[in-house]
């Protein structure tokens, strides 16, 4: 077991954004967290990284209780987040942004090779390595955010809405990259993504959240078959079939 979250509650000014959530990830898995806007998905990722401390609960990572650890220590242990909105530093160059991902590592030849691997994976970044990140397209900035996470030497990479705001073509490139990170590089992936179909095509398992709670989890085919996703996205009342004329008469 690489990650185990137990009975997480996360609050913002008295409002409970995450309620009693538990989830687990085995090494090498790709696991999706799905649900409508406001379900608590991003709050869960922020609490796992330590940006927001949970009001209650416990988190174990790589066999260690990290509940009280600061974010910097969690990142040093290999727990990395690619945030929603990419959050690259547009005034820095592409190369400087990549080096930011390695803030907790020494500048060694091994690190230089890893950065070269990022450039090999993303040729557009290589061509603009000395340009300010501000000149990159949205898709290129997303690739830079993923590359920055890669040079942090992640054991677990969490991605928050990586396809948000991207064209279908660029979204497909992002999903292909995520698949490669998981299948080829063996990085464990925790994916929050509104494109439910593509997320389920990538994932080994998925959790469905609704109003801060996990309402279902399992293999993609199970979740698609039992209607849980429809209920989570549309609301339980809206997901119910309309009553028949006979039922209305009764």
Residue pairs with C-beta under 8 A, 6 or more apart in sequence:
1 24
1 25
1 26
1 27
1 60
1 63
2 25
2 26
2 27
2 61
2 62
2 155
2 156
2 188
3 23
3 24
3 25
3 48
3 59
3 60
3 61
3 79
3 156
3 188
3 190
4 22
4 23
4 24
4 25
4 59
4 60
4 61
5 21
5 22
5 23
5 24
5 44
5 48
5 57
5 58
5 59
6 22
6 57
6 58
6 59
6 60
7 20
7 21
7 22
7 56
7 57
7 58
8 18
8 20
8 21
8 22
8 44
8 47
8 54
8 56
8 57
8 59
9 16
9 18
9 19
9 20
9 54
9 55
9 56
9 57
10 16
10 17
10 18
10 40
10 43
10 44
10 46
10 47
10 52
10 54
10 55
10 212
11 17
11 55
12 43
12 52
16 55
16 212
17 40
17 43
17 212
18 40
18 43
18 44
18 47
18 54
18 212
19 40
19 211
19 212
19 213
20 213
21 40
21 44
21 57
21 209
21 212
21 213
21 214
22 214
23 31
23 33
23 207
23 214
23 217
25 31
25 156
25 188
25 190
26 188
27 155
27 186
27 188
28 182
28 186
28 188
29 182
29 188
29 189
29 204
29 205
30 178
30 179
30 182
30 188
30 189
30 191
30 202
30 203
30 204
31 189
31 190
31 191
31 203
31 204
31 205
31 206
31 207
32 191
32 192
32 193
32 199
32 200
32 202
32 203
32 205
32 206
32 207
33 41
33 44
33 45
33 190
33 191
33 192
33 206
33 207
33 209
34 41
34 192
34 193
34 196
34 199
34 200
34 206
34 207
34 208
34 209
34 223
34 229
34 232
35 41
35 208
35 209
35 210
35 232
35 233
36 210
36 232
36 233
36 234
37 194
38 211
39 209
39 210
39 211
39 212
39 232
40 209
40 211
40 212
40 213
41 160
41 192
41 209
42 84
42 160
42 161
42 192
43 52
43 212
44 209
45 81
45 158
45 160
45 190
45 192
46 52
46 81
47 53
47 54
47 59
48 59
48 79
48 158
48 190
49 71
49 74
49 75
49 79
49 81
49 158
50 66
50 69
50 70
50 71
50 74
51 71
51 81
54 67
57 67
58 65
58 67
59 65
59 66
59 67
60 66
61 74
61 77
61 79
61 156
62 77
62 78
62 155
64 77
66 73
66 74
66 77
66 79
69 77
72 104
75 104
75 152
76 104
77 155
78 152
78 153
78 154
78 155
78 156
79 154
79 155
79 156
79 158
80 149
80 152
80 154
80 156
80 157
80 158
81 149
81 157
81 158
81 159
81 160
82 145
82 146
82 148
82 149
82 157
82 158
82 159
82 160
82 162
83 145
83 160
84 160
84 161
84 164
84 192
85 164
86 138
86 141
86 142
86 144
86 145
87 145
88 97
88 133
88 136
88 141
88 144
88 145
88 148
89 96
89 97
89 100
89 133
90 132
90 133
90 134
91 132
91 133
91 134
92 100
92 132
92 133
93 129
93 130
93 131
93 132
93 133
94 125
94 128
94 129
94 130
94 131
94 133
94 136
94 144
95 115
95 129
95 130
97 133
97 144
97 148
98 115
98 118
98 144
98 147
98 148
98 151
99 115
99 151
100 148
101 147
101 148
101 149
101 150
101 151
101 152
102 111
102 115
102 151
102 152
104 152
105 111
105 151
105 152
105 153
111 151
114 150
114 151
114 153
115 151
117 150
118 125
118 147
118 150
118 151
119 125
119 126
119 129
120 126
121 147
121 177
121 180
122 140
122 143
122 144
122 147
124 136
124 140
124 143
125 136
125 140
125 143
125 144
125 147
128 135
128 136
128 140
133 141
133 144
136 144
137 170
138 165
138 166
138 170
139 166
139 167
139 170
139 173
139 174
142 162
142 166
142 170
142 174
143 173
143 174
143 177
146 159
146 162
146 174
146 177
146 178
146 181
149 157
150 157
150 181
154 187
155 187
155 188
156 187
156 188
156 189
156 190
157 181
157 187
157 188
157 189
157 190
158 189
158 190
158 191
158 192
159 178
159 189
159 190
159 191
159 192
159 193
160 192
161 192
161 193
161 194
162 174
162 175
162 178
162 191
162 193
163 170
163 171
163 174
163 175
163 193
163 194
163 195
163 198
164 194
166 174
171 195
171 198
175 195
175 198
175 201
175 202
178 189
178 191
178 202
179 202
181 187
181 189
182 188
182 189
182 202
189 202
191 199
191 202
191 203
193 199
196 229
196 233
199 206
200 206
200 220
200 223
200 224
201 220
203 220
204 219
205 217
205 218
205 219
205 220
206 217
206 218
206 219
206 220
206 223
207 214
207 216
207 217
208 214
208 215
208 216
208 217
208 223
208 228
208 229
208 232
209 215
209 232
210 231
210 232
215 228
215 231
215 232
216 223
216 226
216 228
216 232
217 223
223 229
227 239
230 239
231 239
